Amino acid sequence: MVEIGGQPILWHIMKLYSSFGMSHFVIALGYKGDMIKSYFLDYRTNACDLSIRTLAGELSVLGSPREDWTVDLVDTGYATNTGGRVRRLAPHLPDESFCLSYGDCLTNADLRKAVDFHRDHGRLVTLMAVRPPARFGWLELDGSLVTEFVEKPDVGEGWVNGGFMVLRREVLELIESDDQSLELDIIAPLAVSGEVMAMTHTDFWHPMDTLKDVRVLRSLWDGEAAQWRLWD
């Protein structure tokens, strides 16, 4: 697993949610699910100091980790699409609404505010809409003359799904197979029928899609400028 500050991005997202009082997590496992299981099985020993009696082979864990989480690790299949993965999590999800993250981006958005917004409007889906950072700079031209060079502005054009959502449980009933995409096959038709609302977020948001993204997020963390760190 790719790490930031010695912890996988999954840990950072869970810490973000728990900073808003959420502590029960259901993780859809697929590719390298065994690594995620091993990470949580060893979580307590890796998070705490240890005392080891070498002759007797006895191990004592000194103290407890700061995180008081319940983590359900559910095998949702190697090739299952995003909709199918959420559908397979159904027995572990609450009766009304639940938060969902793809686990590939970080933000400093108020996730509790997103939950409250979702409850207030009463529709099936709430998306966090963001304007992603531009991947490339651009040139302003006057004919063949370059009049301005803009180097990767902070905000790109257009709104995108920021990967943090709140869904009512009824959405699960619309997912019919493992092959369905959550966004394309489920959320897109719901948007047409007026069942999707967006909570816009214009502050920090950053994906972790490329090696360059990893380097940017690591640099922010190492430089104590990680805006998504809302916990002590």
C-alpha positions as CSV (number, residue, x, y, z in Angstrom):
1,M,0.0,0.0,0.0
2,V,1.2,3.5,-0.9
3,E,1.9,5.4,2.3
4,I,1.8,9.1,3.4
5,G,3.7,9.7,6.6
6,G,4.0,6.0,7.3
7,Q,0.3,5.3,6.9
8,P,-1.8,4.2,3.9
9,I,-4.2,6.8,2.4
10,L,-7.0,4.6,3.8
11,W,-5.9,5.4,7.4
12,H,-5.9,9.2,6.6
13,I,-9.5,9.0,5.2
14,M,-10.6,7.0,8.3
15,K,-8.9,9.5,10.6
16,L,-10.7,12.3,8.7
17,Y,-14.1,10.6,9.2
18,S,-13.4,9.9,12.8
19,S,-12.5,13.5,13.5
20,F,-16.3,14.1,12.8
21,G,-17.3,11.4,15.3
22,M,-17.6,8.4,12.8
23,S,-16.0,5.2,14.0
24,H,-17.6,2.3,12.2
25,F,-16.0,1.5,8.9
26,V,-16.9,-1.1,6.3
27,I,-14.2,-1.7,3.7
28,A,-14.8,-3.4,0.4
29,L,-11.8,-5.6,-0.3
30,G,-10.7,-6.8,-3.7
31,Y,-7.2,-6.6,-5.2
32,K,-4.6,-7.1,-2.5
33,G,-7.3,-7.4,0.2
34,D,-5.0,-9.7,2.1
35,M,-2.6,-6.8,2.7
36,I,-5.4,-4.7,4.1
37,K,-6.5,-7.5,6.4
38,S,-2.9,-8.0,7.6
39,Y,-2.6,-4.2,8.2
40,F,-5.6,-4.2,10.6
41,L,-4.8,-7.5,12.2
42,D,-1.4,-6.0,13.2
43,Y,-2.8,-2.6,13.9
44,R,-2.6,-2.7,17.6
45,T,0.9,-4.0,17.8
46,N,2.2,-1.6,15.2
47,A,0.5,1.4,16.9
48,C,1.8,0.7,20.4
49,D,5.0,0.1,22.3
50,L,5.9,-3.6,22.9
51,S,7.6,-5.6,25.6
52,I,9.1,-8.9,24.5
53,R,10.6,-11.6,26.6
54,T,13.0,-13.2,24.1
55,L,13.6,-16.5,26.0
56,A,10.0,-17.2,26.7
57,G,8.7,-15.8,23.4
58,E,6.2,-13.7,25.2
59,L,4.8,-10.4,23.8
60,S,3.0,-7.7,25.8
61,V,1.4,-4.7,24.1
62,L,2.0,-1.6,26.1
63,G,-1.0,0.7,26.0
64,S,-3.7,1.0,23.4
65,P,-3.9,2.8,20.0
66,R,-5.6,6.2,19.9
67,E,-8.2,5.0,17.4
68,D,-11.3,3.3,18.7
69,W,-12.7,1.9,15.5
70,T,-14.8,-1.0,14.4
71,V,-13.6,-2.1,11.0
72,D,-15.6,-4.6,8.9
73,L,-13.4,-6.1,6.1
74,V,-15.6,-7.6,3.4
75,D,-14.4,-9.5,0.4
76,T,-16.3,-8.0,-2.5
77,G,-14.5,-9.9,-5.3
78,Y,-11.4,-9.3,-7.4
79,A,-13.1,-7.9,-10.6
80,T,-16.4,-6.5,-9.1
81,N,-17.3,-3.0,-10.3
82,T,-18.0,-0.1,-7.9
83,G,-21.7,-0.6,-7.8
84,G,-21.4,-4.3,-7.2
85,R,-18.9,-3.7,-4.3
86,V,-21.3,-1.4,-2.5
87,R,-24.2,-3.9,-3.1
88,R,-22.1,-6.7,-1.4
89,L,-21.6,-4.5,1.6
90,A,-25.4,-4.3,2.2
91,P,-25.5,-6.6,5.3
92,H,-23.0,-4.4,7.1
93,L,-24.6,-1.0,6.3
94,P,-27.0,1.0,8.4
95,D,-30.8,1.1,7.8
96,E,-31.0,4.7,6.7
97,S,-28.0,6.5,5.2
98,F,-24.3,5.9,5.0
99,C,-21.1,7.7,3.9
100,L,-19.1,6.4,1.1
101,S,-15.6,7.2,-0.2
102,Y,-13.6,5.7,-3.0
103,G,-10.5,6.0,-0.9
104,D,-8.4,7.8,-3.5
105,C,-8.5,11.4,-2.5
106,L,-8.1,13.7,0.6
107,T,-10.0,16.8,1.6
108,N,-10.5,19.2,4.5
109,A,-14.3,19.3,3.9
110,D,-16.7,19.2,6.8
111,L,-18.1,15.7,6.4
112,R,-20.6,16.1,9.3
113,K,-22.0,19.1,7.4
114,A,-22.4,16.8,4.4
115,V,-24.4,14.3,6.4
116,D,-26.6,17.1,7.8
117,F,-27.2,18.5,4.3
118,H,-28.1,15.1,3.1
119,R,-30.7,14.6,5.8
120,D,-32.2,18.0,5.3
121,H,-32.8,17.7,1.5
122,G,-34.2,14.1,1.7
123,R,-33.0,12.9,-1.7
124,L,-31.2,9.6,-2.3
125,V,-27.6,10.8,-3.0
126,T,-25.4,13.6,-1.9
127,L,-22.1,14.2,-3.7
128,M,-19.2,16.5,-2.7
129,A,-18.6,18.5,-5.8
130,V,-15.0,19.9,-6.2
131,R,-13.0,21.8,-8.8
132,P,-9.9,19.7,-9.2
133,P,-6.4,21.3,-9.6
134,A,-5.4,21.6,-13.2
135,R,-3.0,19.0,-14.5
136,F,-1.4,21.4,-17.0
137,G,-0.7,25.1,-17.4
138,W,-2.0,27.0,-20.4
139,L,-0.9,29.6,-22.8
140,E,-2.8,32.8,-23.7
141,L,-2.2,33.5,-27.4
142,D,-2.6,36.6,-29.6
143,G,-2.2,34.9,-33.0
144,S,1.2,33.3,-32.7
145,L,2.3,35.6,-29.9
146,V,2.3,34.2,-26.4
147,T,0.9,36.9,-24.1
148,E,0.6,35.0,-20.9
149,F,1.9,31.7,-19.4
150,V,-0.3,30.3,-16.6
151,E,1.5,27.5,-14.7
152,K,-1.0,25.0,-13.3
153,P,-3.6,27.2,-11.7
154,D,-4.9,26.1,-8.3
155,V,-8.4,25.3,-9.6
156,G,-9.2,23.6,-12.8
157,E,-12.4,24.1,-14.9
158,G,-15.7,22.4,-14.0
159,W,-17.1,20.5,-11.1
160,V,-16.4,16.8,-10.5
161,N,-17.5,14.2,-8.0
162,G,-15.0,14.6,-5.2
163,G,-15.3,11.0,-4.1
164,F,-17.0,11.6,-0.8
165,M,-20.7,10.8,-0.8
166,V,-23.7,10.2,1.4
167,L,-26.3,7.6,0.1
168,R,-29.7,6.5,1.4
169,R,-30.0,2.7,1.7
170,E,-32.6,2.6,-1.0
171,V,-29.8,3.1,-3.5
172,L,-28.6,-0.4,-2.8
173,E,-31.9,-1.8,-4.2
174,L,-31.1,-0.2,-7.6
175,I,-27.8,-2.2,-8.0
176,E,-28.7,-5.4,-9.8
177,S,-25.3,-7.0,-10.6
178,D,-21.6,-7.0,-9.8
179,D,-20.9,-5.4,-13.2
180,Q,-22.6,-2.1,-12.6
181,S,-20.7,1.1,-12.1
182,L,-22.0,3.1,-9.1
183,E,-21.5,6.5,-10.9
184,L,-22.5,5.6,-14.5
185,D,-25.2,3.0,-13.9
186,I,-26.8,4.1,-10.7
187,I,-26.0,7.8,-9.8
188,A,-26.2,9.2,-13.3
189,P,-29.8,8.0,-13.9
190,L,-30.7,9.2,-10.4
191,A,-29.4,12.6,-11.3
192,V,-31.7,12.7,-14.3
193,S,-34.6,11.9,-12.0
194,G,-33.7,14.7,-9.6
195,E,-32.4,12.4,-6.8
196,V,-28.8,13.7,-6.5
197,M,-27.7,16.8,-4.7
198,A,-24.2,18.4,-4.5
199,M,-22.5,20.0,-1.6
200,T,-19.8,22.2,-3.2
201,H,-16.4,22.4,-1.6
202,T,-13.9,25.0,-2.8
203,D,-11.1,24.5,-0.2
204,F,-8.5,21.7,-0.1
205,W,-9.1,18.6,-2.2
206,H,-6.5,16.5,-3.9
207,P,-6.6,13.1,-5.6
208,M,-4.1,10.3,-5.3
209,D,-4.2,8.9,-8.8
210,T,-0.6,9.3,-9.9
211,L,3.0,9.1,-8.6
212,K,3.1,12.9,-8.8
213,D,0.0,13.1,-6.6
214,V,1.7,10.8,-4.0
215,R,4.7,13.1,-4.0
216,V,2.6,16.2,-3.5
217,L,0.6,14.7,-0.6
218,R,3.8,13.4,1.0
219,S,5.4,16.8,0.7
220,L,2.4,18.5,2.4
221,W,2.4,15.9,5.2
222,D,6.2,16.1,5.8
223,G,6.1,19.9,5.7
224,E,3.3,20.0,8.3
225,A,1.0,21.6,5.7
226,A,-1.5,18.7,5.4
227,Q,-4.8,20.5,5.3
228,W,-6.7,17.3,5.6
229,R,-5.3,16.7,9.0
230,L,-8.3,17.8,11.1
231,W,-7.3,15.6,14.1
232,D,-4.8,16.3,16.9
